[in-house]
Amino acid sequence: MRKAWVVAGAVGAAGLSFVMLLVVGVYVVAGNLVNGVGGKSVGLAKGAVPAAYQALVQKWGNLCSAINPALLAAQLYQESGFNPNAKSPAKAQGIAQFIPGTWATHGLDGDGDGDRDVWDPNDAIPSAASYDCKLASYVKDVPGDPTKNMLASYNAGAYAVIKYGGVPPYKETQNYVRIITTLEKSFAAPVTRVDPSEQAAGAIYYAQKKLGTPYLWGGNGTPEQGGRFDCSGLTKAAYESVGITLPRVANDQYNAGPHPSRDELLPGDLVFFSPDPTNSRAIDHVGIYVGGGYMIDAPYTGAVIRFDPIDTRKYFGATRVTEDGAKALPTTV
């Protein structure tokens, strides 16, 4: 981290090029990251839930006090990555990953078409919310956080939560509760500024050192690849240099933290681009914001890692990467 401030001072002489001036600005702002302000988030973040399911999640996420739309979205993402055709080795099925026995008891005809189809999100999403609320009612008298107790019941069964007087001491269950409650922050739309990442300046410093490196599709910067990157390979490596492990692809990196609005962007935020402004799963490019409307990115085959204006592509949104948010992401979605 110290190197960032050294570089910032070293390039402060008169007559600097635009790029050098931009780098100075990056680190002046980044140096204030630890003094950021935070706030609560409500609702669904822009495009975090695919448009086809957003209204369902918003509606059914308010079914009872133990859940909310962002929590329900996080649960669906953790279970299936919003894939309505998902199957698991345990025979869990659909977007909400119901096993047949649970579906037979708790599946709803959410769209009123006369059948209960586990493969139809119009049935499965309402069923997931209803099942969550039913589990919450089973453990309503158990001490502790009602939402965490509900999630623990989903994973380990209500009996275990009742037996242990809260989240049971099972590593799998404790991880499940932690992951969903952490991912909830990524799916919630912020209403005020969110805390910036303290590792942001280090990630920028790493990316800055790669300026001029040729682009390589699928590049992770390995010696075998000549140290070359694609867009998400660069952002992954940049944050890995400060101890945060991101997923490999851009549309999963979007869920690694809360989402500041465009007028609240700070250096180190990841900025995302998509041909579909309603669906984070369609994201096809990512860069590291450096201030002044610019990012460092690996643009495309034939180009080099460089500073680009964020308005040269269809801007989708941003993520303020957090260590907890990155750790919570499933390894396969």
NORRAQUI-V670701 format. One record per helix or strand of 2 or more residues. SS is the DSSP state (A for helix, B for strand). FROM is the first residue (numbers start at 1). TO is the last residue. If there is no record, write none. Layout:
((SS | FROM | TO) (SS | FROM | TO))
//
This chain:
((A | 2 | 10) (A | 18 | 30) (A | 33 | 35) (B | 41 | 44) (A | 51 | 60) (A | 69 | 80) (A | 100 | 106) (A | 121 | 138) (A | 146 | 156) (A | 158 | 164) (A | 171 | 187) (B | 188 | 190) (A | 200 | 209) (B | 214 | 215) (A | 223 | 225) (A | 231 | 240) (A | 250 | 253) (B | 257 | 259) (A | 262 | 264) (B | 270 | 274) (A | 280 | 282) (B | 283 | 291) (B | 294 | 298) (B | 304 | 309) (A | 310 | 312) (B | 315 | 321) (A | 323 | 328))
//
